[in-house]
Each structure stands twice: as structure tokens, then as C-alpha cells.
Amino acid sequence: MKILFVGNTGTGKSTVLRDLAGIVTTDVTKRPTQGCHLVKCTVNGKDYEVWDVSGDPKYAPFRSSYFANTHICVFFGDDTTWK
């Protein structure tokens, strides 16, 4: 099952992905995702592909290509930046 995480930069997509996949990191620099980050995991015997798509505007033209064959799309936002 393909799951897609999309949203602006700095909204926590990579953090949630690492938590869900049980990835432990000591990297505290929290660098933005470049392009996309794919993690494959199995939960309760079911296989998942979780795609973390960069929120950087320079990757915006490529985002639509990640939606193909997506079963679940999770949108991330940051309401502290709304005006």
C-alpha cells in the first residue's frame, strides 16, 4: 500500500515518518528532505511504502508524479504560518 506525505517544508512529515517506521536517528540538524524519501515497512503483516515528498517550492513541478497509485495521502500543514 502506498502512502504519500505532502505539505510545506518544516511541517513534520519526516519526523512522523521516522516515528511510524521506528527509525532512530541522532541527527539533530533536521535537514529538509531533498526530492523525496521512501521508507518501506511492514505493520501487522501488511507492507507499506511511505513516501515523504519535499515541501520545498523548487520540487513543486515534480510533486504530481508521486500521486500515481497512491492509496492514502496525508497532508501536513503549519497553522502558525497562516496570515
N, C-alpha and C positions, 0 to 999 in steps of 0.2 A: 504494500500500500504506500503510495507516495503522498507525503505531507509537505506543504510548502509554507515557509515562514517568510512573510514580506512586511515591509514597513520602513519608516525613515531610519537613518543612521542613529545609533545610540538609544534605541528603544528596548533593547534587551533580548533580541532574537537569539543571538549566540549564547547568551547566559542561560536562557531557558533550554536551548538545545543541549548544552553541556549537562545541565541538571537532569534532563529527561534521559539522556544516554548514559548517565553515570560517569561522565568524563571528569577526571580530577586534573586540575591544572594549577601550576604555581606561577603562571604568567599573569602578573597583576597589571600589566600595561594596558590591557583591554583594547588592543588594536582593532580598528574596523575591519569587517570582512571584505576581502577583495574578490569581486565577482560572486562566487557562491561557495558554500561549504556543505558537503554532503556527508551525512552520518547514517550508516546502516545499523539497525539494531533489531533485536527480537524481544518482544514483550508478550508474556503468556502464550508462547508458541507461535505468535504471528510476526511476520517480517515487515519491517517498516524502512522506508527511505525518507529521511527528513532533510529537506533542502533549505538552507539558510541563505537567502538571497540578499546581497548587499543593498543597503539603502542609499548608498552614495549616488547622487544625481548622474555622475558620469556613466553609471551602469544602467540607467533607466531605459535606453533603447533596446537592451537585451532582455529585460525582465519578462516580457510577454512570452518569450520562448520557453521559460521554465514552467508555464502553466499547463503545457501539454501532458495529458494522462495523470493530472493531479486529482487525488481523491478528496483531500482536505486542504483548505487554505486558511491559514491563521494570520490575521492582520494585526500588526503591532503598531501602537501609537504612543505619543507622549503628550498628554494634555497640558503640560506645563509650558509648551511652546506655542499654544494657540493664542491668537490675538483677537 
